[in-house]
Amino acid sequence: MYIRSWLKARRAGGAALLALAAACGDSAGSAEPAPVVSGPAPAEGTVGRARCLGFNGLDALNPGGEIRAGRFRTPGTAPVRVAAGTDVDWGLDPYHDRTWQLWFHSLEWLGGAIKEYTRTHDRAALETAAAIARDWLADNRDPGRFGEDRREAISEGTKFRLVTLVCLRKHHAARWLDEAIARHAEWLARPGHYSGPWNHGTDESMTLMTAGCGIGRADLAELGRKRLLDAMLRPPGGARPAIDAEGANNEQSAHYAVYNRGRWRLAFDVMRACGHPVPDELVRRHRLLDEFIAFQVTPGGDLLQIGESYAAKASGIALPGSGPLKYVATRGAKGTRPKARARVYEAGYVMGRSGWGDRGRPFTAETAYTARFGPGRYAHGQSDHMGLTFHALGRDILVPSGHIGYSDPAWSAWLRSPEAHNTLVVRGAPFTESAPTALTAHRFERGADTFRFSDTAYAGTARSRSVLAASDPDALMVLDEAASAAPRLVEQLWHLPAAFTATATADGTGAVATAGKVRVHFARIPLPGTAPLPAQVVRGSLTPPQGWIVPSSRRTLAAPAVALPARGTRVRTLTLIAPVRDGKAPQVRTSPLPGGGIRVEASFSGRRLAVEAAPDGSLRRLP
């Protein structure tokens, strides 16, 4: 897959950039640099066609005065003195942090000086930025002599550095700069340095296109445009489209769906600036992306932490427009609500809610759920197949464990694993994260949405999950099955937000979690052939890791995780998840049905929920 190719390019980046850094760097110290552009000579009068694609916020963190003082900082870190004048020590790594090194070598922090020039027309600010850029070119020749982290920062920073050079060129004309832009763009143009149809590839492609337009290299510009079109319409390497025909982003992350929404808007601007119309189908898919994101916003206005996502508010999404994103960001006050109450996305999502605040319930009082299936883990996804989220009674009830960033491999590995999600885990069986999960059935009816999944992601085990998402009363009914050749320990895992406390019930059949006036009951319903083991509640365990919520980079919160285990060759677990406000536990009665099914009748919150669990594993709400 293309992501693996990109990772290989990162590791080999120092050697691959040898020619780039040497060719550009050799010319930096001479008054009359030798030509190094291998393609057509840069065209005159093309500056206006290039778009400055921005500096990822590093310009605001590094204003011109700080740059002149020789200081540099990244988000969440203190400024570091990195230069004497414009002589920078490019070998610094004060925080032993690859992300810090990446942004350092990206040169995007020079945006503070470039923007100062656009405001004040002070040539000194611009000359400072140009001199530091030339210093980078001179000092990073022969990157093979550097350590792996610096080589990777040089390689991975190529597209960001190219953006900075293009932005600098809009105000500073110099042959050495055109040559540096050409070399960086030619490196990006190589097939082995294209990341594929996800956000890295999008950035590379539009950067390649705008750089080619800026220096008059039609070959580079056209290659960038073709990659953008292919990413959405004809993705290479068997990947899903960056945005598919239903509007779903392929990165399996709520955060990156929002991020890609902005990046593709910028890519459209680049196409237009380079004199190319944006195809109608790309515009249509981009518009549908808003509804895809809206389904991942809770009735409380929070963007779910699906995939590698930090906690965020929908109200923080830039330029929400007047459609579904505006609707969820304002909790139904403005915008247009999605047409469907619940829907399936072929990219691997079942998402729905009791309503959008349009049928007697206020928007914030609706229930909402999501579930994941589809292709194996890709890009910024996690191993969350069959994983559920659930929002009811104005609270998040079931949540993913979150995302910590990219500088802590141990935490990242756990957060990507099934153990960090609301899913069914088979202990002792190897897990294949690339395994697909099938949606085998679904039916959406007001008051009872049902869907069913199956896969063989755990070696030697066939796993299935049936879900009934009910409203009035608001609850989930989940029937899981794991069939293995040898006896296995199988666990249903349920992760609650950190605000909850939880304890196992006295009889060990379930658990109760409490936050404020909301109490959530996890009630296991006995099924023939499965002997349940006692329920467990884990909070803040490090060995092994369990019971954590990670809302943002390097911030970990202990939170309850409920485990409902059983052991056998065929384990079936039927669980009612019932949130209540009155503190009363659900009253549950069961009765057998002809053919081996079971009828479950539960009374709670002053309402009744009757469900049939059929012998084939399907669930159906009964009148």
N, C-alpha and C positions, 0 to 999 in steps of 0.2 A: 504494500500500500504506500501511498505517497508520503504519509507521515513518517513511516520508517525511513524512507529515502531522505527526508529532511533531517531526521536525527543523525543519519550517517553523515550527511553534509556538515552538520554541526561539529561532529567529532573530527572530521577531516578538514574543518574549516581553515585552520592555519595554513596547511599545505596548499589548499585550493586557492587561498587568497595571496599566495606568495607573489604571483605575477602582478596582481592588482596593486598590492601595497608597494611592491618594489618599483613598478613602473611609475605610479603616481608619486611615491615618496622620493625617488631619485630626482625628479624634476623640481621638488619643492625648494631645494637650496640653491638653485641656479637662477640667474637673472633671465636667461633665455632658455626655458625648458625645451627639451627635444620632443617632437610630436610623438605621442604614443597611441593615438586613436587609430584602431585598425579598420574602422568602417569609414563612411563618407565624412568629410570635414563638417564641423558644426556650422549650421546655417545662421545667417544674420537675421535679426529681427524676429526671433522665435521666443523671446523671453515671455511675452504675454500669453503664449499658449500653454506654458507650464503652470501647474497649480502648486502652490506651497501647501503641503498636506498637513501642516501642523507639527507640534513638538510633544505630543502626549502629556501635556501639562508641565514638562520640565522647564519650559520658558518662564512660567510663573514662579516656580521654585528657585530659579536662578536668574534674577534680574541682572541687568548690565553691570551695576555696581559690584555685585558679588563676583561676577566673572572677572572683572578688572582686578579685584582683590585676590584672585587666584583660588576662589572657593567654589565647591560643587556639592550639591546635595540631591538626594532622591526622596520620594515620599516616605515619611516615617523615620528618617535618619537625620542626624545632626550634620551641618556643613563640615566638609573636610577640605583642608588646604591642599590643592592638587597642583598648583602652578606658581612659578615666580615670573611675573609678567605674563608672557604668552608661551613660556617654556613649561610644558606640562609633563609630569611624571606619569606616564601611561601604564606603569607596572603596579600602581597602587591597588590594594584590595583591603581597605581598613576593616571592613565588616565580615570578611571571608564569606561574601554573599555574591553568587553568580548574577543575580538580578542587578545589584549595584554595579558590577563590572559591565554588564550589558549596556545599561543606560549611560555609563561613563564613556564607553567606546562608541555609542550611538551618535555622539556629538549633538543630540537634540537639545541639550542644555544650552548650546550656543544660541538657541532661539530667543533667549532673553536679550542678548545683545542685538540680534537682528531686528527684533521688534522695537527695541529702543531707538534704533536708527529710523524705522518707519514712523515713529512718533516725533522724533526731535530733529531728524536729518543730521545728526552728529556723526560725521564720518569716522571719528575715533572708535565709536562703538562697532561700526561695521568692520573696520580694519582689525580690531581685536578678534572678532569672530573669524575673519579670514586668516589671520596669523595662527590662531589655534588650530584651525582646520589643516593648514599647511604643516604645522608641527606634528599633528597626528600622522599625516601622510609620510613625513620624513622618519618619524620614530618607530613606525610599525612595519618597516621593511623586514623582509625575511622572518615572518611570524613563526616559522618552524623552530626558531630558537627559544620561543616562549613556552611557559607552562600550559597545560591543557585548558585551564580556566580562562586564561587570557586569549588563547587561540579561539576558544568557543565564543568569547565576547566579541572578538573581531569579526568572526564569521556571522554570528547571529545578528550582529548590529549592522550588517551591510545595508539592508533596505532602509533602516532608520537613518543611517549616516547619509545615504543617497538622498533621502528626503531633505535633510539639512543642507546638503550641498546644492540641491535644486533651489531651495528657498534663498540661500545666500546668493546664487547666481542672478536672481531677479533684481539685485541691487549692486552686484559686484561683478563686473565683466573681467575675465582673465582666462588666458588659454590654459594655464595649469588647472583651473577649475573645470573647464569643459573636458579636459583630458581625464580628470578624476571622475567626473560624472559618467563619462563614456565607459571607463574601466569598471566602475561599480555596476553600471547597468549591464555590461556584457557578462559580468559574473552572474548576475541575477538571471540573465537570459539562458544560461546553460541548463539543459533539462534536469541534471542532477541537483540543481539548486532551487528548483521549483517545488514548493511544499505541497501543492495540490489544492483541491477545492475547499479550503477552510480559511480562517481569517489570516493566517500567515501568507497563504497563497494570494488572497485578495489584496493584501497590502503590497506584496511583491509585484503583482501584476499592474496595479494602478500606479505604483511608483515607477515601474519600468516604462509604462505608457507616457506618464507626464515627463519623465526624464528624456525619453526619446523625442517627444514633441518639442521640449525646450531647447535641445541642442541640434535639432534638425535631423535626427536619426529615425527616418520613417520605418526602418526594419525593426528597431527596438520597440517603437510605439505600437506597431501593428501586432507584434508578438504579445505585448502586454494586453492589448484589446482582445485578441483571440483567446488568451487564457481566461480573461474575465467572462467572456461569453460561454466558453466551454465549461467553466466551473458551475454555471447555473443550468446550462442546457445540455451539455454533453460531457459530464464529469469523467476524467480519466481514471484508470486504475481500478475500476469497479466501485468507486466511492459513490455515495448518494450526492445529489445536487446540493450546492451551497444553500440554496433556497429551492425547495421542490415546488411542484405545481399546486400543492395545497397550502403553500406558505410556510412550511416547516423548515427550520434551519437544521443542518446536518451535524452540528457539533455536540448535541446531546447535553446542552447546558443552558439554563435559563439566562444566566448572566451573559453568555456569549451570543445568545440570540439577540439580546439588546445591543451588545457591542457591534455585532455584524449588521444590524439595522443601520447604525450610523456609518459604518465603513462602506456599505454599498451605496448609501446616499452620496458619499464622497466620491466613490468610483464613478457614479453617474455624472457628477460634475466634471471629473477628469475627461470622460468620453466627450462631453459637450465642448469642453475647452479645447480639445484636440480636433474638433470639427466633425465628430461622429455622433449621429443621433443614438439615443438609448432605445433598444428594441422594446416594443410594447409589452412583450411577454415578461421581460425583466422587471418592468415597472409594475405589472400586475402582481407578480410573485412578491415583490418587495412590499406592496400594499397589503397583501394577505398575511405577511409576517406579523403585522400588528395584532391580528386576532389570535395567532398562535401564541404570542407572548401574553396576551390578555388572559388566556385560559390558565396561564401559570402564575397569575396574581390571585391572592386569596381575597375573600370578602373584606378582610381587614386592611387591604391595600398593600400587602407585602409581596414582593417577588420571591417565589419559592426558590430554595437552594437546590434545585435539580441539577445534577452534574456538578462540575467545578464552578460553584457560584458562591459569592459572598452574600450575606443578608443585605437586602436593599428594599427601598420603597418604590412603588410604581410612580409616585409623584415626582421622583427624581429622574425619570426618563426624559431625555431632551427631545424637544419638538414632537410632542405626542400626537399632534394633528387634531382632527375633530371626530375620529372614529372610535374603535374599541379601546385603544390605549388611553385616550382621553376619558373614556367612560369609566374604566377601572381605576385610573389615577385619581378621579374625582369622586369615586364610590357612587357612580351613577348619576351625579349631578349634571354632568355635561358629556358631550360626545354621543356616539351611537353604540348601542349594545350589540354584541355578537348575535348573529342570526340564530345560531343553534344553542340549545341549553347544554348539550353534551355532544362530543364528537370523537372520532378516531382519526388519528394522523398516521399514515402509513410509515412515517419515519420512526414510529415506535411509541406513540402516546395514546392513552385513553384518558380523556379529561372531561369533567362535567361538574355540575352543581345543581342545587335545587331550583335555582332561578337567578335572574340578574337584577332582582329588586323590582320586578315588574308584575308580580302576581300576588300582591297583598303582603309579602314579606319585605321588610327593608333590605337594601343591598347588603348591609353589614351583618344581617341575621341569617343570610343564606348559608347552606352547607356547600362545600366544594371538595373534590377529590381529584387526584391524578394517579395514573399507573403507567409503568414503563414496560415495553417489550421491544421486539424488532431486532435489527442488526446488533452484533456484538459491540463492545466498547470502542468508541472512536473519538479522536480529537480530545475534547474536554469532557467526555462522558465519564461515568462511573459504572461499576458493576451493579446496577440497580434494577435489573430485570425482575419483573413481578413486584417491584417495590411500590408502595402506596404512600400518598400523603393524604391527610384528612383535616378539614377545618370545619368546626361546628360550634354552636353556642358562642360565637364571637371569639373563639380561640383556635390557634393551631393545636391539633390533637396529636397527629402523627407527622413527623418531619424527617427529612434526611439529616445526616450528621454534619454536613457542611463541607467547607473547603478552607485549607490553611495556607494556601500559596504553594510556591514551588521550591522552597529552600529547606524543607524538612522532609526528606524521603520517607522516614518511618511513619510519620503522621499521614503523609499523602497516601502511602500504600494502604493503610488501614481505612482511610476515608473513601478510597476507591473500591474497597472490598465489599462483598455482600453483607458482611457482618455489621457494616455501618448503615444499613438500610432496612426498611420495613419489609422484609422478604423471608423466604424459607431457606435455611442454611442446612447443608448436609455435612456433618462433621466427619473428618477422616477421608473424604473423597476429594481428589484433585478437582479444582474448579478451572474451567476454560473461559476466560473473559471474552474471547472472540466468538463464542457460541451464540447463535441467534435464539430468540424466544418467540414462539408463534402465538398470535391471538387466534384462538380456535372458535370463539363464539362471542357475540355481544348483542345486547338488546337494550335500548333506551326507552323507558316508560316513566312517566311522571310518578315519582314516589319510589321507584325501584329501577335503577340502572344495574344491569348484570353483564359480566364479561368473564372470559376464561382464558388462561394461558397454559402453555406446556413447553418444556424443553428438556435437553439432556446435558446441561452445562456442567453438572457434577458427574464425574466419570462413574459409569456403572449404575446410574440412577436416572429414572424417569420422574420428572418433577412436574406437578400441575398445581394451578391455583384458580379457584372460582371465587368471584367477589360479587356481593350484592350491596350496592350503595343506596341506602334508604333515606327518605325524608319523611317527617311526620309519622313516627318519631325518627330523629336523625341518628343513624347508626351505620356500621359496617358489619356484614356477615362474611366471613372468609373461611373457605374450605380448601385446605391444602392436602396434597398427597405426594409421598415420595416412595417409589418402588425400587428396591435395590436387590442385587443378587445376594448380598450378604447383609446381616443386620447392621444398621447404621443408627447413630444418634442424630436425630433431626430436630431442629429448633425453629419455631416461629419467633421472629424478633420484632419488637415494637419499640420505636424510639420516640420519646416525648420531649418537649422543650424543657429547658433548664428550670423554668418557673414551677414545674411540677415536682411533687414528692410522690413516691409510690412504694407500696408494700405488697407482698404476696398475700393472698387470702389464707386464712387459718387452715383450710383444708387442702391447700396447695394446688387447687384446680385452676386458679386464675390470679388476678392482681387488681388492685385499685389505685388509681393515681388522682391526686388532688392539686388544683391550683385555683386560689381564690374560691369562688362559689361553684366552680365546675369540678365535678368528680367523674372520672372515666373508669368504667368497669370493663375488664377483660375477662369474659366468662367462657371457659372451655366447655363445650357440650359433648358428652360422652358418645362415642361411636363404637359399634361392634368391631372387634379385632385389633383395637389400638389401646394399649395401657399407658396412659399419660404419666410422665414423671413430674415431680413437684415443680411448680412455677418458681422462677427466680427473678429477682430485681437486682440489677447491677447499676452502680452509679460511680463514675470517676475511677474506674479500674485502669491501671497501666499495664499490668501483666496478667492475662493478655489485655490489650486495650478494649474497652467497652464502656458505654455509658458516658458519651461526650457529645456535645454540640459545639461546632466551630463556626461562629458567625463571620469571622474576618481573619485576616492574616495574623497568624501567631497568637490568636486569642482562643483559648479552650475553656469551655464551661462544662462542669460536671452536670450530667442530666440523666434521668432514669431510663434504663432500657429494660423492657420486660421480655423474658425468655420463657417460652412455653415448649418444653422438650418432650420427646417420646423416642422410643427405640424399637427397631424391628426391621423386617424386610419390606413390609408395607405399612407405612405410617400415615394415618389420616387424622387431621386436626381440624375441628370446626370451632370457630371462635366468634363470639359476639362482642363487638367493641361499641359500647353504649355510653355516650357522654350524657350526664344529667346535671340539673341544677338543684333539685330538691333533696339530694343526698341519699335517696332511697335506691337500693340495689334493684336491678331488674328481676322480675319474677319469671322464671323460665320453666316451661313444661315441654316435654318431648313425647312423641308417640311414633311407633313404627308404621311405615306405609307398605302396601303390597309391593313385592319385588325387591325389597331391601332398602328402600329410601327411608327418610325420617322427616317428620314434621316438627318444627320448632315454633313455639309460641312464646313470645316475650312481651311482658308488660312493663313499661317504664315511662316516666314523664307524663303520666296520665293518658298514654296511648298504647296501642297494641300493634305488634309486629309479628306476623305469621309467615314462615318461610318453609318451603319444601327443598330438602337436599336430596336430589335424585340419585339412584345407584350409579349413574354415569358421571357424577360429580358436579352436575349443573345445579344452580340455585334459582329459585323462583319465589317471588312474593305472592302470598295467597290472600284472597279477599278477607 
